[in-house]
Amino acid sequence: MNNPPVKKEQILVRITGQDRPGLTASVMQILAKYNAHILDIGQADIHSTLSLGILIRMDEAHSGQVMKELLFKATELGVNIGFSPISEDEYEDWVNRQGKNRYILTLLGRHLSAAQIEAATKVIAEQGLNIDAIRRLTGRQSMRNPERNHTRKCIEFSLRGNPKDRVQMQAELMRLSADMGMDFSLQLDDMYRRMRRLICFDMDSTLIQTEVIDELAMRAGVGDKVKAITESAMRGEIDFKESFTERVALLKGLDVSVMKEIAENLPITEGVDRLMYVLKRYGYKIAILSGGFTYFGKYLQDRYGIDYVYANELEIDENGKLTGHYLGEIVDGKRKAELLRLIAQVEKVDIRQTIAVGDGANDLPMLSQSGLGIAFHAKPRVVANAQQSINTIGIDGVLYFLGFKDSYLDEKGNA
């Protein structure tokens, strides 16, 4: 005679309360005694307050005893416990939803308020996405010693589902970024996002807070003329090659010694030291792809251990004066995108594992070519065409878009 099949049931166990060492082990000891199968488990800890969920499948005959023993253990540990039966249909529906895409939405700013988070989560809900998890990437704040606090806040949402209209979602997030003073990055959560390996930076107005050609022009007495051409080119109003040729010609006769003085006093962008330290420590290849000049790129290369520098070379005559001409091919927007692809090939890095950061119209080709293109304190046209931007904090905000937490970094990297 065949024995009837053993009836199984699924139970969701929810535990909340003060966290303490050994709590999870005590719960698992009871479940193990009755051969419960763990279908899912998740835990969050906020201000030492635990929220633990365990979905189990077990023999229906033992479920009552298991819940009884768990209830006694919860009382002993001083935590709250609840139980919810989950039907097989509900469980299968949940399993089927797991096949949907996952996205990571990163919120970044000097400060993040409830109003800002409400606006972001409203966009998420309108697009039909579900929030699976929320992580704080920046450190906790001290109320007694506010001077120790970092002036940056970052929250990362793990989303599941397929946006109704990703283009519209991206546009809405960028609108919120401008209106509410916060930055966003929306990325598909795949292996390429988790394994970025090459990062390419523009130099002028990105790694440094100036345009070196403007600095040279001021020393040459043609500052206003060159600055006006530079701004027009960065806005995308005139061709970069044309503008570059015009500006270099105006530098004719400037003594080359001026370049050393400018290099030694470059205004480094907020967060560069921290960003470079972390990127080098974790093995990223770093490149400068600049429409500026090689002399200054090499200076930054020596200072930060940057792997590649591609920029423009000024011609110098036998008397140590600028001739008003340049040598070789101009590094414009098209060339930056080509160099990004070339370096990726040399380093055997998939293009989807690359990152590009820049501020000007001539950076758009490499921003769109890379796996993660970030507009940094960029011109309006660049922000309008970028997938993500950083406008509220320093350039080390790039680290949060890569998923770094402050707690991952040691004292120097966290400075």
N, C-alpha and C positions, 0 to 999 in steps of 0.2 A: 504493500500500500504506500503510495507517494504522500509525503508530508506536504501540507499546504505551504505556499511561499510565505516567507516572513514579511509582514507588513512593515514598511518604512515610512518615516515622516521627516519633514524638514522643519527645523525650529531656528528662528533668529534670536540669539541671545544678545541683549544689550546691557552693558555695565557702565555706570557713570559714578564718579565720586573722586575722592582724594587719591592720587596715584601713590603707589608704594612698591618697593622691591618685592618680588615674589607673587604679586597678585595674579599675573597671567599664568604662572606655573601652577598655582593652586587650582585655578579653573581647569587647566588642561589635565591635571591629575585626575579630576573627577570624570571628565569626558573620556579619557583614555581607559578608565576602569570599565566603561560600558561600550568600548570600541566605536565611539562616535567618529564619523567621517567628517572632516573639515572641508566644507565646500567653498567658504570664503572667510577672510578675516581682515580686519582693518582697525587701526587705532590712531587716535589723535590725543595730544596732551597740550592743554592751554592753561598756563599759570598753575601747573601741578594738578590740574583737574583732568582726570582720565575720561575718555569716551571710547569704549571698546565694543566692537561688534563682531560676533562669530556666528556664521551660518553653518549649522550641523545637520547631518542626515544620520539617523540611527533607527534601531528597532523600535517600533511603536510600543512594544510591551515594556520597554525600559524608560521611556521618555518621562513618565511621571516621577519615577525615582530620581532620575538625573536632575530634573527641575527642582525637586525637593532638596537634594543635596547642594545644588548650586545656590539656592535661596538661603540655606543655613550658612554656607561659606560666605556669602555676601554680607549677611548680618554680622558674622564674626569679623570680617574685614572692614566693616563700616562703609560699604558702598551700596548703591542702588542697582537692582537688577530687574530686567523685564524680559518677557518671552512672547514671541509672535509666531504662530504657525504659518508656514509658507507652502502653498500648494505646488504640485508639480508643474501646473500650467504657469503659475507665477514665476517659478524658477526658470523654466524653459524660455519664457519671454525675456527674462533678465539675461540669460545666456546669449540669446540671439542679438540682444542690443550690444553685446561686447564686441561684435564684429565691426561696429561703426568706427569711423575715424576718430582719432584723439587729437586735440589741439592744446597748445599751451598759450595762455594769454597772460602776459606780464604787465603789471601796472607799476609805474615808477614815477617818483616825484620828490620834491623837497619834503613835502608832507602829503599824507593821504587821509582825506576826511571821509566820513560816512556818506556825504553827498556825492563825492567822486566815485566811491565804490558802488553806490546805488546806481549811478548813471551807467557804469560799466556793466554791472550785472543785469540791468534792464536790457541792454543791447544783446547780451548772451541769451536771455530768456526769449526775446523777440525773434531770435534766429533759430529757436527750437533746440538749443544746445543744453546739455545737463552738466552741472558742476560736480565732478567726482571728488575733487580734493582742492584744498586751499593751503598754500605754504607761504610763510613769511620768510623772505630771503635776507632781509636786513636785520641787524642786531636789535635786541631789546633796548628800550629807552629807560634811563634813570630819571626819576622825579626829583631826587635830592641833589644829584650832580649833573644838571643838564649840559654843563660844558663838556662832558665826556661823550655826549651823544653825537652821532653822525647826522649831518643835515641831508639825509636821503632816506626814503622809505620805498620798499618794494614788496609787492605781493604777487604770487604766481597762482593762477587758476589752471587746474587740469580739467579740460572740457571733453565731453563725449558727444558724438553725433555728427551730422553733416549740416553746416549752415544752409539756411534757405537761399541765401544769396551772399556768398563770401565777399564779392566786390563791394556790395552795399554795406556789409558789416565792417569791412576795412575802412570805407569812406566815413562811416558813422563814428568809428573809433578815432580816426584822425581829426574829425570835427570836434569831438569831445576833448581831444588833446589840446587843440587851440583854445577852446572856450573855457576849459576848466583847469588848465595849468598842470597837466600830467601827461606822461608818455606811455605809449603802448607798444607791445610787440605781439603779433599773432602768428604762431608758427605751427605747422603740422608736427605732431609729436612722433617723429620716426627716428630711425637710427642715425640719419644724417645730422639731425639736430643735436643728437647726443654725442656726436663724434666730429665736431668741427676741428679743423687742423691748420688752416691757413687764413690769416687775416691781413687785409691790405688797407692801408690808410692813405688818404690824401694828407698833405702836410700843412699847407697854409690855411689858416682859419679852422684847422681841425686838430692837429697835434700842437700847433703853435697858434697864438691869438693875434696873428698879424699876417699880412701878405708881404713876403720878403721883397718882392719887386717894388712895392710901395715904399718900403724902408730904404731901398737903394735909390729910388727916385727922389726921396726927400733930401738925401745927401747930395744928389746931383742937381738939386734946385728945380726939379720938374715934378714935384710931388703931386700937385693938383691935377696936372694933365694925365699922369699915369694912373692915379687913383680913379679918376672918372672912367678911363678905359677899362680898368680892372673890374670895377663894379658893374659896368655894362656887360662885360664878358661873363661874369659869374651869374648874372641874371639870365644869361642865354640870349641877350639882345643882339650880340654880334658874334661872328665866327671867332673861335678861340685862337686859331692859328694867325688870323689877321690881326687880332688884338695883341697877341704875343709879339709878333714882329714889330708892330708900331711901338710898343712899350720898350722893348729891348733897344731899339734904335735911339730912343730918348736918353739912354744911359751912357752913350758914347762919351769917353773921356774920363769917367769915374775911376779913381784909383782903387786897385784890387784890395788894398789894405782895409778898406771900409767893410768888406765882407766879413773879415775876422771880428771886427768890433761888433757888427750886427749879430753874428752867430753866438758870441759869448754873452749877449744880452737878450736872447730870444725869449719872449713871454710864453712860457710853457702852459698849455691848457690845463685847467683844473682836472685832476684825476689821472694824468698821463703817467706819473711815477708809479702809482698803484697798479694801473692797468698793465703797464709793461712788465713790472715785477711778476705779476700773476701769470700773464701769458707765457713768459719765458720759463717760469717755474713748472708750468704744466705742459710744456713741450710744443706750444704753438709755433709755427713758422710765421714770421712777421715781415711785411714788406711795406715800403713807402713808394707809392706811385703818385708822383707829383708833377703838376704843371709849373712848379717853382724851379728851384735850381739845385743841382747836384751838391754844390758846396755845403749848403745848409742841411740837405738830407744826410750827407756823410757825417756832419757834426752830430745829428741825432742818432745816427747809426752807432757811432762810437760811444755815445752816452748810454744808450739803452740795449746795445747788443742786437740791433735789428739785422735780419738776415739778408734782405734785398733792398736796394735803393735804385729807383729809376726816376730820373728827373731831367731837366734841361741843362745843357752845358753852355756857359757864357764864354765867348772868345776873348782872349786877353792878348794884347800886343807885347812886343819886346820891352816896352817901357813900363809894364805892369798896369796898363790902362784898359778899360773895357772898350772894345771896338764898335759896339752897337750892333754886333752880330752874334749869332749862336752857332754851335757846332752840332751836327747830326740831326736826327729826326726829332721833331717836337713831340713831347708827351702831352697829347690832348686827350679828350674823352675816349675817342676810338682806340687810341694806343693804350690807355689804361685798361680797357676791357681785354685787349689782346694780351697784355702783360699778365693780367690776372689768370687767364687761361694757360699761358705759357708756364708760369711758375707752378700752377697746379699740376701740370703735366710733369714738370721736372721733379716735383716732390711726390708724385704718384698719389695725388689727392683728388678725389672726385669733386667736380665743380660744386656739387651740392653740399660739400663740407667746407666751403669757403665763406668768408665774411668780408664785406667791403664797407668802409666808413668814410664819408665825405660830406662836404657842405655845398659845393658849387654845381652849376649846370654841367660842367665837364666831368663830374663824377657820376652822373646818371647812368652812363653805359655800364660802368663796373658795378654800380649798385644793383642794376637789374640783372646783370650776368651772374652775380654771386648767389650762393645758397641763402645768405642772409645779408641783405643790403640795408644799411642804417644811415639815415640822414642825420647829421649831427649839427645842431644849432644852424640849420641850413637856410638857404634862400627860399622864399615862398614857392617858386616853381619846383624846387627839388623836393620840398616837403609834400607838395601836391602829387608828386609822382612816385614817392617812396612808399614802401610797404610798412616801414616802421621808422620812428624818429626819436631822437633824444634832444629835448629843448630845455628841460628844467634843471638838470644837474650836470656834473662834469662827465668827461668821456669815459670814466671808469664805470658808468652806467651800462656800458657794453657787457660787462661781466654778468650782470643780472639777466640780460637777454640770452646769455649762454647757459644760464641755470646755476651760476655760482651763488652760494650762500656766504654771508659774512663769517659764519662759523666754520667754513671750510678753510679759511685763510688764517695764517699765523699773524703775529703782531705787526710785522712789517707790511704784509699784504693787506692788512686791515686798517692801515693808517690812513 
